[in-house]
Amino acid sequence: MSGSGANSVVSVGDVRFGNDLPLALIAGPCQMESREHALECAAAIKEIATRRGIGVVFKTSFDKANRTSIKGARGMGLKAALPVFAEIRERYRMPVLTDVHENDHCAPVGEVVDILQIPAFLCRQTDLLIAAAATGRVVNVKKGQFLAPWDMKNVVAKLTESGNPNVLVTERGVSFGYNTLVTDMRALPIMAATTGAPVIFDATHSVQQPGGQGTSSGGQREFVPVLARAAVAVGIAGVFVETHPDPDKAPSDGPNMVPLNQFEALIARLQAFDRVAKDSAD
């Protein structure tokens, strides 16, 4: 059992994340490329989620600070992105998630988004976690590629002991040799048991090949459905899927993003796996 103090069910607007609840989604393009692009993606994802009867949080990043090359595109930046996040929330009645990389990001981002996400490489940065917790918003922490799943209880404790019990923990693979990640499905129930928090599986970054294209990361998007089905079959709270109308032209993480025209079919299949996994648990 966990002593972390994390809530076992986390509500974000109408979306509820819980390891024993029906599957929910975090989905969107890797980075905010423009207002128009963000609105296009948000509208499409919301329409699909409504049709499928599944809760969804829209995800996009105002700054991709962890680029392979200094020349890598990073996004619109904080100032330009904040009103777009607010517009998406209001227009589509959809919760929004974005990454924060610095302590000073947390307060202004917390004014307009529903979930602050801590990138995997920053998951042990105590001051960043405390600043995110202080916003009162839900905090999603991606497990570092260098951490064992049971180590996440200490990460979660930094948030809950700072007064915020609304925490999600996300598995996104672990480093295996060079330019490769692997996913240990045992990590999902281990994190659920040791942190007490809802567990998310990041299906797209788990197939990333960090730095695999020399000056950018590669990826194997054909394996996204494979790993996602396996994770959902274990029994988790949600799946994180980056999706894009034309991934091959995306400025970042294109090789591991799901084409938007394939997104609904993937979600339908994952819902079927989720029903089997949770019916069996009953």
C-alpha beads as a LAMMPS data file, in Angstrom:
LAMMPS data file: protein, C-alpha beads

282 atoms
281 bonds

1 atom types
1 bond types

-500.0 500.0 xlo xhi
-500.0 500.0 ylo yhi
-500.0 500.0 zlo zhi

Masses

1 110.0

Atoms # bond

1 1 1 0.000 0.000 0.000
2 1 1 1.064 3.580 -0.621
3 1 1 1.685 6.128 2.077
4 1 1 2.232 8.968 -0.395
5 1 1 -1.045 10.785 0.279
6 1 1 -1.940 10.963 -3.400
7 1 1 -5.586 10.826 -4.435
8 1 1 -6.491 7.538 -6.118
9 1 1 -8.968 9.342 -8.382
10 1 1 -8.083 12.699 -9.916
11 1 1 -10.796 14.829 -11.536
12 1 1 -10.007 17.416 -14.189
13 1 1 -13.206 19.132 -15.228
14 1 1 -15.460 16.326 -16.443
15 1 1 -12.516 13.943 -16.940
16 1 1 -11.751 11.432 -14.185
17 1 1 -8.507 9.479 -13.928
18 1 1 -8.451 6.354 -11.764
19 1 1 -6.783 3.001 -12.227
20 1 1 -10.107 1.206 -11.767
21 1 1 -12.208 3.694 -13.761
22 1 1 -12.891 3.631 -17.509
23 1 1 -9.900 4.724 -19.562
24 1 1 -9.320 8.464 -20.097
25 1 1 -7.030 10.250 -22.561
26 1 1 -4.361 12.922 -22.746
27 1 1 -3.896 13.761 -26.426
28 1 1 -2.652 16.451 -28.780
29 1 1 0.284 17.561 -30.928
30 1 1 3.811 17.640 -29.549
31 1 1 4.181 21.401 -29.702
32 1 1 1.953 24.408 -30.238
33 1 1 2.885 25.359 -33.780
34 1 1 0.320 28.151 -34.192
35 1 1 -3.049 29.191 -32.794
36 1 1 -4.805 27.849 -35.878
37 1 1 -3.047 24.496 -35.719
38 1 1 -3.775 24.085 -32.002
39 1 1 -7.467 24.892 -32.491
40 1 1 -7.717 22.497 -35.447
41 1 1 -6.217 19.646 -33.431
42 1 1 -8.268 20.423 -30.330
43 1 1 -11.529 20.499 -32.299
44 1 1 -10.796 17.166 -33.978
45 1 1 -9.751 15.446 -30.755
46 1 1 -12.770 16.758 -28.869
47 1 1 -15.111 15.539 -31.621
48 1 1 -13.557 12.061 -31.583
49 1 1 -13.641 11.838 -27.787
50 1 1 -17.294 12.881 -27.708
51 1 1 -18.163 10.303 -30.339
52 1 1 -16.289 7.589 -28.424
53 1 1 -17.682 8.621 -25.037
54 1 1 -14.231 8.983 -23.485
55 1 1 -12.818 11.736 -21.286
56 1 1 -9.970 13.696 -22.869
57 1 1 -7.446 16.336 -21.816
58 1 1 -5.859 18.318 -24.660
59 1 1 -2.067 18.369 -24.599
60 1 1 0.407 20.609 -26.364
61 1 1 3.682 22.297 -25.378
62 1 1 4.476 26.006 -25.555
63 1 1 8.199 25.233 -25.385
64 1 1 10.043 22.010 -26.164
65 1 1 13.097 22.889 -24.117
66 1 1 14.698 19.442 -24.354
67 1 1 15.743 19.411 -28.006
68 1 1 18.504 17.252 -29.485
69 1 1 19.947 20.216 -31.419
70 1 1 20.014 23.941 -30.667
71 1 1 18.404 24.385 -34.099
72 1 1 15.365 22.283 -33.161
73 1 1 11.980 24.050 -33.271
74 1 1 10.686 24.712 -29.770
75 1 1 7.157 26.104 -30.100
76 1 1 5.350 29.444 -29.757
77 1 1 6.712 30.375 -26.353
78 1 1 4.942 31.094 -23.083
79 1 1 3.549 34.575 -23.761
80 1 1 1.977 33.695 -27.110
81 1 1 0.643 30.327 -25.940
82 1 1 -1.200 31.353 -22.774
83 1 1 -4.196 32.993 -24.529
84 1 1 -4.462 29.998 -26.874
85 1 1 -4.694 27.583 -23.949
86 1 1 -7.435 29.756 -22.458
87 1 1 -9.292 29.851 -25.782
88 1 1 -9.193 26.058 -26.179
89 1 1 -10.568 25.548 -22.671
90 1 1 -13.408 28.001 -23.239
91 1 1 -14.310 27.133 -26.830
92 1 1 -14.203 23.336 -26.558
93 1 1 -14.936 22.919 -22.834
94 1 1 -11.888 20.674 -22.690
95 1 1 -9.205 20.565 -19.964
96 1 1 -5.685 21.445 -21.097
97 1 1 -2.221 20.144 -20.155
98 1 1 1.203 21.581 -20.911
99 1 1 4.799 21.085 -19.771
100 1 1 6.653 23.404 -17.434
101 1 1 10.424 23.501 -17.343
102 1 1 11.261 26.287 -14.904
103 1 1 9.922 27.314 -11.519
104 1 1 8.782 30.678 -12.896
105 1 1 6.606 28.980 -15.518
106 1 1 4.319 27.381 -12.963
107 1 1 2.288 30.306 -11.639
108 1 1 1.361 31.885 -15.005
109 1 1 0.728 28.512 -16.645
110 1 1 -1.397 27.460 -13.686
111 1 1 -3.704 30.400 -14.362
112 1 1 -4.841 29.016 -17.735
113 1 1 -4.280 25.241 -17.818
114 1 1 -5.707 22.363 -15.800
115 1 1 -2.669 20.068 -15.580
116 1 1 0.983 21.037 -15.260
117 1 1 3.273 18.353 -16.636
118 1 1 6.776 17.733 -15.341
119 1 1 9.024 16.359 -18.119
120 1 1 10.800 13.075 -17.474
121 1 1 14.277 14.588 -17.309
122 1 1 13.079 17.046 -14.629
123 1 1 11.064 14.662 -12.460
124 1 1 13.482 14.894 -9.514
125 1 1 13.808 18.711 -9.571
126 1 1 12.479 19.478 -6.115
127 1 1 11.957 23.227 -6.544
128 1 1 10.079 22.712 -9.813
129 1 1 7.812 20.112 -8.194
130 1 1 7.106 22.390 -5.226
131 1 1 6.296 25.320 -7.538
132 1 1 3.956 23.152 -9.610
133 1 1 2.233 21.822 -6.493
134 1 1 1.724 25.369 -5.189
135 1 1 -0.505 26.256 -8.155
136 1 1 -3.187 23.900 -6.868
137 1 1 -3.534 22.400 -10.332
138 1 1 -3.225 18.703 -11.100
139 1 1 0.404 17.725 -11.687
140 1 1 1.370 14.954 -14.114
141 1 1 4.915 13.709 -13.597
142 1 1 6.611 11.641 -16.250
143 1 1 8.886 8.977 -14.798
144 1 1 12.488 9.635 -15.723
145 1 1 14.087 7.262 -18.204
146 1 1 16.680 6.678 -15.475
147 1 1 14.304 5.812 -12.611
148 1 1 12.926 2.546 -11.300
149 1 1 9.133 2.602 -10.958
150 1 1 9.259 2.317 -7.167
151 1 1 11.402 5.469 -7.031
152 1 1 8.389 7.492 -8.141
153 1 1 6.922 7.301 -4.642
154 1 1 9.562 9.829 -3.561
155 1 1 8.666 12.131 -6.456
156 1 1 4.964 11.946 -5.597
157 1 1 5.731 12.587 -1.930
158 1 1 7.422 15.883 -2.827
159 1 1 4.130 17.027 -4.357
160 1 1 1.745 15.677 -1.739
161 1 1 3.870 16.902 1.145
162 1 1 3.779 20.321 -0.514
163 1 1 0.014 20.225 -0.118
164 1 1 -1.168 18.887 -3.482
165 1 1 -2.650 15.358 -3.561
166 1 1 -3.846 15.587 -7.178
167 1 1 -1.012 13.830 -8.950
168 1 1 -0.759 11.636 -12.051
169 1 1 2.305 9.489 -12.797
170 1 1 3.287 8.596 -16.340
171 1 1 5.411 5.764 -17.714
172 1 1 7.303 6.636 -20.900
173 1 1 9.958 3.947 -21.185
174 1 1 13.415 3.485 -19.742
175 1 1 16.793 3.969 -21.434
176 1 1 18.173 0.783 -22.948
177 1 1 21.589 1.158 -24.550
178 1 1 21.928 3.997 -27.043
179 1 1 19.027 5.828 -28.772
180 1 1 16.544 3.249 -27.494
181 1 1 13.786 3.026 -24.898
182 1 1 12.002 -0.060 -23.638
183 1 1 8.825 -0.328 -21.587
184 1 1 8.618 -2.705 -18.672
185 1 1 4.895 -3.323 -18.207
186 1 1 5.562 -4.330 -14.593
187 1 1 6.198 -0.639 -13.935
188 1 1 2.495 0.178 -14.328
189 1 1 1.110 -1.871 -11.392
190 1 1 4.240 -1.139 -9.350
191 1 1 3.708 2.619 -9.667
192 1 1 0.015 2.220 -8.910
193 1 1 0.804 0.284 -5.738
194 1 1 3.733 2.371 -4.495
195 1 1 2.438 5.874 -5.261
196 1 1 -1.327 5.379 -4.918
197 1 1 -1.782 7.760 -7.857
198 1 1 -3.532 7.182 -11.183
199 1 1 -1.091 5.771 -13.744
200 1 1 -0.842 7.025 -17.330
201 1 1 0.977 5.277 -20.156
202 1 1 2.725 7.532 -22.682
203 1 1 2.327 5.434 -25.806
204 1 1 4.096 7.787 -28.204
205 1 1 7.224 8.821 -26.296
206 1 1 7.759 5.178 -25.360
207 1 1 8.549 4.445 -29.021
208 1 1 10.834 7.453 -29.357
209 1 1 14.469 6.931 -30.329
210 1 1 16.187 9.772 -28.437
211 1 1 18.709 11.512 -30.691
212 1 1 18.248 8.670 -33.143
213 1 1 18.384 10.828 -36.270
214 1 1 21.602 12.612 -35.416
215 1 1 20.304 16.139 -34.776
216 1 1 16.766 15.045 -33.877
217 1 1 14.984 12.119 -32.269
218 1 1 13.587 9.254 -34.267
219 1 1 10.712 6.970 -33.467
220 1 1 8.736 3.893 -34.480
221 1 1 5.089 4.962 -34.555
222 1 1 4.026 1.561 -35.905
223 1 1 4.576 0.202 -32.384
224 1 1 2.372 2.759 -30.617
225 1 1 -0.759 0.549 -30.887
226 1 1 1.217 -2.508 -29.757
227 1 1 2.515 -0.937 -26.545
228 1 1 -0.723 0.927 -25.877
229 1 1 -2.776 -2.269 -26.047
230 1 1 -0.354 -4.016 -23.708
231 1 1 -0.485 -1.173 -21.186
232 1 1 -4.276 -0.899 -21.237
233 1 1 -4.549 -4.656 -20.789
234 1 1 -2.645 -4.276 -17.507
235 1 1 -5.300 -1.867 -16.218
236 1 1 -4.385 1.828 -16.047
237 1 1 -6.088 5.195 -15.623
238 1 1 -5.228 6.742 -18.956
239 1 1 -3.198 6.816 -22.127
240 1 1 -1.116 9.737 -23.369
241 1 1 -1.011 9.903 -27.174
242 1 1 0.566 12.631 -29.268
243 1 1 -1.306 13.015 -32.548
244 1 1 -0.917 15.332 -35.533
245 1 1 -2.673 15.861 -38.898
246 1 1 0.629 15.282 -40.736
247 1 1 3.307 13.896 -38.401
248 1 1 5.959 13.703 -41.116
249 1 1 5.839 17.504 -41.371
250 1 1 5.710 18.150 -37.633
251 1 1 8.564 20.248 -36.195
252 1 1 9.204 17.775 -33.345
253 1 1 8.518 14.134 -32.485
254 1 1 6.912 13.416 -35.855
255 1 1 8.314 9.862 -36.122
256 1 1 6.482 8.740 -32.984
257 1 1 3.209 10.679 -33.324
258 1 1 -0.017 9.002 -34.460
259 1 1 -1.596 10.453 -37.619
260 1 1 -4.835 12.154 -36.634
261 1 1 -6.783 10.124 -39.202
262 1 1 -5.757 6.945 -37.338
263 1 1 -6.450 8.278 -33.851
264 1 1 -10.108 7.266 -33.503
265 1 1 -9.526 3.667 -34.565
266 1 1 -6.711 3.371 -32.026
267 1 1 -8.880 4.760 -29.236
268 1 1 -11.766 2.422 -30.095
269 1 1 -9.431 -0.561 -29.848
270 1 1 -7.989 0.647 -26.545
271 1 1 -11.467 1.099 -25.083
272 1 1 -12.254 -2.518 -25.972
273 1 1 -9.082 -3.716 -24.231
274 1 1 -9.876 -1.517 -21.236
275 1 1 -13.333 -3.011 -20.837
276 1 1 -11.929 -6.548 -20.892
277 1 1 -9.171 -5.696 -18.389
278 1 1 -11.486 -4.016 -15.899
279 1 1 -14.371 -6.451 -16.278
280 1 1 -11.902 -9.232 -15.505
281 1 1 -10.748 -7.347 -12.419
282 1 1 -14.325 -7.356 -11.129

Bonds

1 1 1 2
2 1 2 3
3 1 3 4
4 1 4 5
5 1 5 6
6 1 6 7
7 1 7 8
8 1 8 9
9 1 9 10
10 1 10 11
11 1 11 12
12 1 12 13
13 1 13 14
14 1 14 15
15 1 15 16
16 1 16 17
17 1 17 18
18 1 18 19
19 1 19 20
20 1 20 21
21 1 21 22
22 1 22 23
23 1 23 24
24 1 24 25
25 1 25 26
26 1 26 27
27 1 27 28
28 1 28 29
29 1 29 30
30 1 30 31
31 1 31 32
32 1 32 33
33 1 33 34
34 1 34 35
35 1 35 36
36 1 36 37
37 1 37 38
38 1 38 39
39 1 39 40
40 1 40 41
41 1 41 42
42 1 42 43
43 1 43 44
44 1 44 45
45 1 45 46
46 1 46 47
47 1 47 48
48 1 48 49
49 1 49 50
50 1 50 51
51 1 51 52
52 1 52 53
53 1 53 54
54 1 54 55
55 1 55 56
56 1 56 57
57 1 57 58
58 1 58 59
59 1 59 60
60 1 60 61
61 1 61 62
62 1 62 63
63 1 63 64
64 1 64 65
65 1 65 66
66 1 66 67
67 1 67 68
68 1 68 69
69 1 69 70
70 1 70 71
71 1 71 72
72 1 72 73
73 1 73 74
74 1 74 75
75 1 75 76
76 1 76 77
77 1 77 78
78 1 78 79
79 1 79 80
80 1 80 81
81 1 81 82
82 1 82 83
83 1 83 84
84 1 84 85
85 1 85 86
86 1 86 87
87 1 87 88
88 1 88 89
89 1 89 90
90 1 90 91
91 1 91 92
92 1 92 93
93 1 93 94
94 1 94 95
95 1 95 96
96 1 96 97
97 1 97 98
98 1 98 99
99 1 99 100
100 1 100 101
101 1 101 102
102 1 102 103
103 1 103 104
104 1 104 105
105 1 105 106
106 1 106 107
107 1 107 108
108 1 108 109
109 1 109 110
110 1 110 111
111 1 111 112
112 1 112 113
113 1 113 114
114 1 114 115
115 1 115 116
116 1 116 117
117 1 117 118
118 1 118 119
119 1 119 120
120 1 120 121
121 1 121 122
122 1 122 123
123 1 123 124
124 1 124 125
125 1 125 126
126 1 126 127
127 1 127 128
128 1 128 129
129 1 129 130
130 1 130 131
131 1 131 132
132 1 132 133
133 1 133 134
134 1 134 135
135 1 135 136
136 1 136 137
137 1 137 138
138 1 138 139
139 1 139 140
140 1 140 141
141 1 141 142
142 1 142 143
143 1 143 144
144 1 144 145
145 1 145 146
146 1 146 147
147 1 147 148
148 1 148 149
149 1 149 150
150 1 150 151
151 1 151 152
152 1 152 153
153 1 153 154
154 1 154 155
155 1 155 156
156 1 156 157
157 1 157 158
158 1 158 159
159 1 159 160
160 1 160 161
161 1 161 162
162 1 162 163
163 1 163 164
164 1 164 165
165 1 165 166
166 1 166 167
167 1 167 168
168 1 168 169
169 1 169 170
170 1 170 171
171 1 171 172
172 1 172 173
173 1 173 174
174 1 174 175
175 1 175 176
176 1 176 177
177 1 177 178
178 1 178 179
179 1 179 180
180 1 180 181
181 1 181 182
182 1 182 183
183 1 183 184
184 1 184 185
185 1 185 186
186 1 186 187
187 1 187 188
188 1 188 189
189 1 189 190
190 1 190 191
191 1 191 192
192 1 192 193
193 1 193 194
194 1 194 195
195 1 195 196
196 1 196 197
197 1 197 198
198 1 198 199
199 1 199 200
200 1 200 201
201 1 201 202
202 1 202 203
203 1 203 204
204 1 204 205
205 1 205 206
206 1 206 207
207 1 207 208
208 1 208 209
209 1 209 210
210 1 210 211
211 1 211 212
212 1 212 213
213 1 213 214
214 1 214 215
215 1 215 216
216 1 216 217
217 1 217 218
218 1 218 219
219 1 219 220
220 1 220 221
221 1 221 222
222 1 222 223
223 1 223 224
224 1 224 225
225 1 225 226
226 1 226 227
227 1 227 228
228 1 228 229
229 1 229 230
230 1 230 231
231 1 231 232
232 1 232 233
233 1 233 234
234 1 234 235
235 1 235 236
236 1 236 237
237 1 237 238
238 1 238 239
239 1 239 240
240 1 240 241
241 1 241 242
242 1 242 243
243 1 243 244
244 1 244 245
245 1 245 246
246 1 246 247
247 1 247 248
248 1 248 249
249 1 249 250
250 1 250 251
251 1 251 252
252 1 252 253
253 1 253 254
254 1 254 255
255 1 255 256
256 1 256 257
257 1 257 258
258 1 258 259
259 1 259 260
260 1 260 261
261 1 261 262
262 1 262 263
263 1 263 264
264 1 264 265
265 1 265 266
266 1 266 267
267 1 267 268
268 1 268 269
269 1 269 270
270 1 270 271
271 1 271 272
272 1 272 273
273 1 273 274
274 1 274 275
275 1 275 276
276 1 276 277
277 1 277 278
278 1 278 279
279 1 279 280
280 1 280 281
281 1 281 282
